[in-house]
Amino acid sequence: MTALSTQFIRNRATPEVYNAAKAAGILTAAGLASGASNFGFNVIIARASGAARYGAIGTLVSVVTVAGFLAIAAGYAVARRAATSELSPRDVLVRTTRSLGPWFLCLVPLFIVVKPIADFLHLAGVGPVLMAIGTVAAMLAGSLASGILLGHSRFRLIAALTVGNAFVRLLLGAVLPRILEATDAALLATLIPVALVNALSVLLVMRLPLPARPISAPISASSDDAVGKQLPRESLAGAIGSMALWAVWVAPLVIATHGLARVESGRFAAAQVLASAILLIVAPVTTAFFPTIARHRDRSAALVGVVATAVLAMVCAAALALIGPVFMSRIYGPGFAAPRALLTEFGLSALAVAVATFALWAARARDGRHLRVTVIAIAALALEGVAGGLLHPSADVLAAAPVLTLLAATAASYLIDALRGARNRVQMTAWPEAGLASTGEHPG
């Protein structure tokens, strides 16, 4: 299958698509290093906390990732502007910073519910929740600079920052549990590298030169302002879609943490975190193809990207099913042993979420108005919530919930479209003169 996908990519490769594919290779290598580092971090934290406490840690880290997609959406929206604008990187950063200031107000209500969140997750204090909110704020602040780097195709810098973030987190994960309680150590080890990398990204953007593209005509002040004015709306739309997709992935973990026994939920959390590496490894494909799709509106680039995403995710899912049980029992510890069937279900769910994520950002890179993937994700999340609240599913069912609900919501979406099209055709066939009735005209 990998050989077939490689031939498919070669047959459709324009110079832009080829460069995007090469960048995807660079970023995927960085993603592998980052994924291995993050896996090591989670193993260290799991051993330090034990299965009984790891469920809450895994849930908080995953919820931080959900909220962090707000920052990712802003970063992609900025990348789209940086890729198509002739403004200097410094000017883009200034205008987008002014425009996205109100985003930080969205974090204020979270401080009101800090205590209920801590109680729901059976935490001893509110410190981990506060650090989770701080991590979200740091991600949001740094998304602008990282988006500009992406828009200017600085893939090597992005790869270096990604790997640096992961390795600093791994180092802190090894040191901080010796000083702090395991839950506090895990969240602090997540917050510090995010803040450091974001500060470095801003410094790099300030040193970027003017775009190399020739300016065919002067840009008016109103065009400059448009870089910022349209940003919040586009960021919000992308954030809703991306957060909904990641929430589809995380919702089973939240349900498991609340509904399963503590030790069982800890094993479930460890297996889900291990499967999350698939999403981390595959995500660079979306990052690499986004600027090309935004600049050229190239359908072939989107098609090559989604095929590459699916193939890479399938390879990772197969590896998870084959060697995952060994990792779970020998590296996490005997208390975290998970059956092969559970990891297979997680792998299929990760594949579905990865493909849907690429489809979301490819559509937004082209026109910024595509909503089908967002609607599908929200419908899938609603199905998970109903199933979790009414059926009290087992761990196996929860692991397969993302792929099942996404498939069901996708099928329903296209079925509704087909029914609407059929109804319109029937109406046009039964009443061919309907379009003329309002004007009183009659053929012949």
Secondary structure, DSSP 8 states (H G I E B T S, - for coil): -HHHHHHHHHHT--HHHHHHHHHHHHHHHHHHHHHHHHHHHHHHHHHHH-HHHHHHHHHHHHHHHHHHHHHHHHHHHHHHHHHH--S-HHHHHHHHHHHHGGGGGGGHHHHHTHHHHHHHTT-SSSHHHHHHHHHHHHHHHHHHHHHHHHHTT-HHHHHHHHHHHHHHHHHHHHHGGGTS-HHHHHHHHHHHHHHHHHHHHHHHHHT----SS--SS---HHHHHHHHHTHHHHHHHHHHHHHHHHHHHHHHHHHHHHHS-HHHHHHHHHHHHHHHHHHHHHHHHHHHHHHHHHHH--HHHHHHHHHHHHHHHHHHHHHHHHHHHHHIIIII-GGG---HHHHHHHHHHHHHHHHHHHHHHHHHHHTS---HHHHHHHHHHHHHHHHHHHT---HHHHHHHHHHHHHHHHHHHHHHHHHHHHHHHHHHHH-TTHHHHTTT----
